[in-house]
Amino acid sequence: MIDAQKGFKMSYFLLFLLLSFHVIAVVFSAEVLPLVINTWAFTNATQKAWEVISSGDGSVLDAVEQGCSVCEIEQCDGTVGYGGSPDETGESTLDAMIMDGVTHDVGSVAQLRRIKSAISVARAVMMYTKHTLLVGEAATNFAIEMGFHNESLSTNSSIEKYKKWKAKDCQPNFRQNVLPDPEEHCGPYHPSNLKEKQAGKQQQRVNMDVDEHNHDTIGMIVIDEDGNVAGGTSTNGASHKVPGRVGDSPITGSGAYVDNDIGGAAATGDGDVMMRFLPSYQAVENLRQGMSPTKACEDVLVRIVKKYPTFSGALVAATNKGLYGGACHGFSSFHYSLQMPSLKSVKVVEVNCTQPSR
């Protein structure tokens, strides 16, 4: 009888502990979710996404789309939306993607011409096709078919930027191993001596002109109070890029990646380098292995820096439990924007970046 009473008391105690831990977990979750995190101090975009997800009026996908749309309209730092980063011909084109962590569905557009709402076209790809990525003029035709307005992406500012670049003999540019010498002349170009390239004189394929002032892609992760995750990106790419160039932003696993079982990550920086490593996917996989968000991002950058020591880039990551962090390399500084229930307003977090060894 005594043993039975002890057993009953022990069972009651264990049940009490289990219920207590459950309550603690619910309270903790309520304090940290929902959550919005995005690259750079694009706080109006963060705030818009927060309004959508915290009010319950929209899904995580709605929050990502509307948040990134703010940056497209505001032309954040001239590197998101219309009127920025003209290519070698003076034209601005846009890249964007959106991903659903629940279904793993993705919609993406690259080198989108004459359509301002890139993130919304990316979502239209997700909603109205069975494809993942549409590119170039064909993506524009699809957007027009879906009701988007066809208009020039050039502005007085982008036209003037292009003219100044031409007047400076097209410096800087993304050409190498061509003639005339791309460090001194504009094109048209043709390949230089093939034997020279085979002799090992090819330059390291990294963009030394990328910094926090000219490559500020917005990458956003949104997590609702139930732990559902979505992510997205939007950018007008690299200034003076070779026409046809596609960066990392619209590439699933590179510009952003989300998994409802784990969380999400987004990247910014030298996209031509970063897309060779699928950094956002790797960051999420690092989270899956138990790394903290900050450590997950740092580990990815170590992998990239091992091959490209002078590269510049950054990542942010968050778990579906509301943990978050970021890391950077090569930039003089990196900031990301954050909003969650414990904050009265959008918080801008500064991250100290590692630097190339001298």
C-alpha positions in Angstrom: 0.0 0.0 0.0 2.8 2.4 0.9 4.6 1.6 -2.4 1.4 2.2 -4.3 1.1 5.6 -2.6 4.7 6.5 -3.4 4.1 5.5 -7.0 1.0 7.6 -7.2 2.8 10.6 -5.7 5.8 10.1 -8.1 3.4 10.0 -11.1 1.7 13.1 -10.0 5.0 14.9 -9.5 6.2 13.9 -13.0 2.9 15.1 -14.5 3.3 18.4 -12.6 6.8 18.8 -14.0 5.6 18.0 -17.6 2.8 20.5 -17.4 5.1 23.1 -15.9 7.6 22.7 -18.7 4.8 22.9 -21.2 3.6 26.2 -19.7 7.1 27.6 -19.7 7.6 26.6 -23.4 4.3 28.2 -24.4 5.3 31.4 -22.5 8.7 31.4 -24.1 7.3 30.9 -27.5 4.8 33.7 -27.0 7.6 36.1 -26.1 9.7 35.5 -29.2 7.2 34.7 -31.9 6.2 35.9 -34.4 9.5 37.2 -35.6 10.8 39.2 -38.6 14.4 39.4 -39.5 16.0 40.9 -42.6 19.4 41.9 -43.9 20.5 45.6 -43.6 18.7 48.4 -41.8 15.7 48.4 -44.0 13.4 49.0 -41.1 10.3 50.1 -43.0 10.3 46.7 -44.8 10.7 45.0 -41.4 7.8 47.0 -39.9 5.5 46.2 -42.8 6.2 42.5 -42.6 5.6 42.8 -38.8 2.3 44.5 -39.2 1.1 41.8 -41.5 2.2 38.8 -39.4 1.5 40.3 -35.9 -2.1 41.4 -36.8 -3.1 38.0 -38.0 -4.3 39.6 -41.3 -1.9 37.6 -43.4 0.3 34.6 -43.7 4.1 34.4 -43.5 4.2 34.5 -47.3 2.0 37.7 -47.3 4.4 39.2 -44.8 7.5 38.5 -46.8 5.9 39.7 -50.1 4.6 42.9 -48.6 7.8 43.6 -46.6 10.1 43.2 -49.6 7.7 45.2 -51.7 8.3 48.2 -49.4 12.0 48.1 -50.3 11.2 47.8 -54.0 9.1 50.9 -53.8 11.5 52.8 -51.6 14.5 51.7 -53.7 16.4 50.7 -50.5 20.0 52.0 -50.8 19.5 52.0 -54.6 20.2 48.3 -54.7 16.6 47.1 -54.4 13.9 47.9 -56.9 13.8 50.0 -60.0 16.3 52.7 -60.9 19.4 51.1 -59.6 22.4 49.0 -60.6 22.3 49.6 -64.4 24.1 46.9 -66.5 26.7 47.5 -69.2 23.9 48.8 -71.5 22.4 51.1 -68.9 19.3 48.9 -68.2 18.1 48.0 -64.7 16.8 44.5 -64.2 15.5 42.7 -61.1 15.9 39.4 -59.3 13.6 38.1 -56.5 12.4 34.9 -54.9 9.9 33.7 -52.3 9.9 30.4 -50.4 7.3 28.6 -48.3 8.8 26.6 -45.4 5.6 24.5 -45.0 5.5 23.1 -48.6 9.0 23.9 -49.9 7.3 25.7 -52.8 9.4 28.4 -54.4 8.7 31.2 -56.9 11.5 33.1 -58.4 12.4 35.5 -61.2 15.7 36.6 -62.6 16.8 39.4 -64.9 13.2 40.6 -64.9 12.8 43.6 -67.3 10.4 46.5 -67.2 8.3 45.2 -64.2 8.7 46.9 -60.8 7.1 44.4 -58.5 9.7 41.6 -58.6 8.8 39.9 -55.4 5.1 39.8 -56.4 6.0 38.4 -59.8 8.0 35.7 -58.0 5.0 34.8 -55.9 2.9 34.7 -59.0 5.3 32.1 -60.4 4.7 30.1 -57.3 0.9 30.5 -57.4 0.1 30.3 -61.1 2.7 27.8 -62.5 4.3 24.5 -61.6 7.7 26.0 -62.2 10.2 27.5 -59.8 12.2 30.1 -61.8 11.4 32.3 -64.8 14.0 34.6 -66.4 14.5 37.5 -68.7 12.0 38.7 -71.3 9.9 35.6 -70.9 9.5 36.4 -67.2 8.4 39.8 -68.2 5.8 38.4 -70.7 4.5 36.1 -67.9 4.2 39.1 -65.5 2.2 41.1 -68.1 -0.1 38.1 -68.7 -0.7 38.0 -64.9 -1.7 41.7 -64.9 1.5 43.5 -63.9 2.3 46.8 -65.5 5.0 47.1 -68.2 7.1 50.2 -67.6 10.7 51.4 -67.7 12.9 50.6 -64.7 15.3 53.5 -65.5 15.4 56.8 -63.6 17.3 60.0 -64.0 19.7 58.7 -61.4 20.4 55.4 -63.0 20.9 57.0 -66.4 23.3 59.5 -64.9 25.2 56.7 -63.1 25.5 54.8 -66.4 26.8 57.9 -68.3 29.5 58.5 -65.6 30.6 54.9 -65.8 31.0 55.1 -69.5 32.9 58.4 -69.2 35.3 56.6 -66.9 36.2 54.0 -69.5 33.6 51.5 -68.0 35.4 51.2 -64.6 34.8 49.1 -62.7 33.4 46.1 -64.6 33.1 42.3 -64.4 35.2 41.3 -67.4 38.4 39.3 -67.3 40.7 37.5 -69.8 39.5 39.6 -72.7 40.7 42.3 -75.1 40.8 45.2 -75.1 42.1 45.4 -71.5 38.9 45.7 -69.4 40.8 47.6 -66.7 41.3 50.4 -69.1 38.7 50.2 -71.8 35.1 49.6 -72.6 34.0 46.9 -75.0 33.0 45.2 -77.2 35.4 42.5 -76.0 36.8 39.3 -77.3 38.7 36.5 -75.6 42.4 37.0 -74.9 45.1 34.4 -75.6 43.9 31.0 -74.3 47.4 29.9 -73.5 47.8 32.8 -71.1 44.7 31.6 -69.2 46.0 28.0 -69.1 49.3 29.3 -67.7 47.5 30.3 -64.5 47.3 34.0 -65.0 43.5 34.1 -64.6 42.4 36.5 -61.9 40.5 35.2 -58.9 36.8 35.4 -59.7 35.7 37.6 -56.8 34.3 41.1 -57.0 36.5 43.5 -55.0 34.1 46.4 -55.5 31.3 44.8 -53.4 30.7 46.6 -50.1 27.9 47.5 -47.8 27.0 50.6 -49.9 26.5 48.9 -53.3 25.2 45.4 -52.7 22.4 45.6 -50.2 20.0 42.9 -51.3 17.1 42.5 -48.9 16.8 39.0 -47.6 13.9 38.4 -45.2 12.8 35.6 -42.9 9.3 35.7 -41.3 8.1 33.2 -38.6 4.5 33.3 -37.3 3.4 32.4 -33.8 2.9 28.8 -34.8 6.5 28.4 -36.1 5.6 28.5 -39.8 8.4 30.0 -41.8 8.8 31.8 -45.1 11.6 33.7 -46.8 12.3 36.0 -49.7 14.7 38.2 -51.5 14.7 41.2 -53.8 17.5 43.1 -55.6 18.5 44.9 -58.7 21.8 43.0 -58.7 25.3 44.3 -59.3 26.0 47.7 -60.9 27.5 47.5 -64.4 27.0 43.8 -64.6 27.3 41.9 -67.8 23.8 41.8 -69.4 22.2 38.5 -68.6 23.9 38.1 -65.3 21.9 36.4 -62.6 23.1 36.7 -59.0 22.4 34.6 -55.9 19.2 36.3 -54.7 16.7 34.3 -56.9 18.5 31.0 -56.4 16.9 28.7 -53.8 19.3 27.9 -51.1 21.6 30.8 -52.0 19.7 34.0 -51.6 17.4 32.5 -49.0 16.2 29.1 -47.7 13.6 28.0 -45.2 12.4 24.7 -43.7 9.4 24.6 -41.4 11.1 21.9 -39.3 14.1 24.1 -38.6 14.0 27.8 -39.5 15.4 30.0 -42.3 18.4 32.0 -43.5 19.1 34.8 -46.0 22.3 36.1 -47.6 23.7 39.3 -49.0 27.0 40.3 -50.6 29.0 39.1 -53.5 26.4 36.9 -55.1 28.6 35.5 -57.8 30.7 33.9 -55.1 28.0 33.1 -52.6 25.9 31.1 -55.0 28.7 28.7 -55.5 28.2 27.6 -51.8 24.4 27.7 -51.3 25.1 29.6 -48.1 21.5 29.9 -46.9 20.8 26.2 -47.3 24.0 25.4 -45.5 23.1 27.7 -42.6 19.7 26.0 -42.2 21.4 22.6 -42.3 23.8 23.9 -39.6 20.8 24.8 -37.5 19.5 21.3 -38.0 22.8 20.0 -36.6 22.3 22.0 -33.4 24.4 25.1 -34.1 23.1 28.5 -32.8 22.0 30.9 -35.6 25.1 33.0 -35.2 27.4 30.0 -35.3 25.5 28.6 -38.3 26.2 31.8 -40.2 29.8 32.0 -39.1 30.5 28.4 -40.2 29.1 29.1 -43.7 31.4 32.2 -44.1 34.4 30.2 -43.0 33.7 27.7 -45.8 33.5 30.5 -48.4 36.6 32.5 -47.1 38.7 29.3 -47.3 38.3 29.5 -51.1 37.8 33.3 -51.5 39.6 35.1 -48.7 38.8 38.6 -50.0 35.1 38.1 -50.6 32.5 40.2 -48.9 29.1 38.9 -47.6 26.8 38.3 -44.7 24.0 36.1 -43.5 21.1 36.2 -41.0 19.4 33.1 -39.6 16.5 32.3 -37.3 15.0 29.1 -35.8 11.3 28.2 -35.7 11.6 28.7 -31.9 12.6 32.3 -32.3 16.4 32.2 -31.9 18.2 34.5 -34.3 21.7 35.7 -35.3 23.9 36.9 -38.1 27.5 37.0 -39.3 29.6 38.8 -41.9 33.0 39.0 -43.6 34.7 41.7 -45.6 32.3 44.5 -45.0 33.4 47.4 -42.7 30.1 46.8 -40.9 26.8 44.9 -41.3 23.4 45.5 -39.8 20.2 43.5 -39.8 16.7 44.5 -38.7 14.6 42.6 -36.2 11.1 42.7 -34.8 9.5 40.4 -32.2 7.0 40.7 -29.4 9.6 41.7 -26.8 10.6 44.8 -28.8 8.7 48.1 -28.8 9.9 48.9 -32.3 12.1 47.5 -35.0 15.6 46.9 -33.7 18.8 47.3 -35.8 21.5 45.0 -34.8 25.2 45.7 -35.7 27.5 42.8 -36.4 31.3 43.0 -36.3 32.7 41.5 -39.5 35.7 39.3 -39.9 38.3 40.8 -42.3 40.7 39.3 -44.8 44.1 38.4 -43.5 46.7 41.0 -44.4 
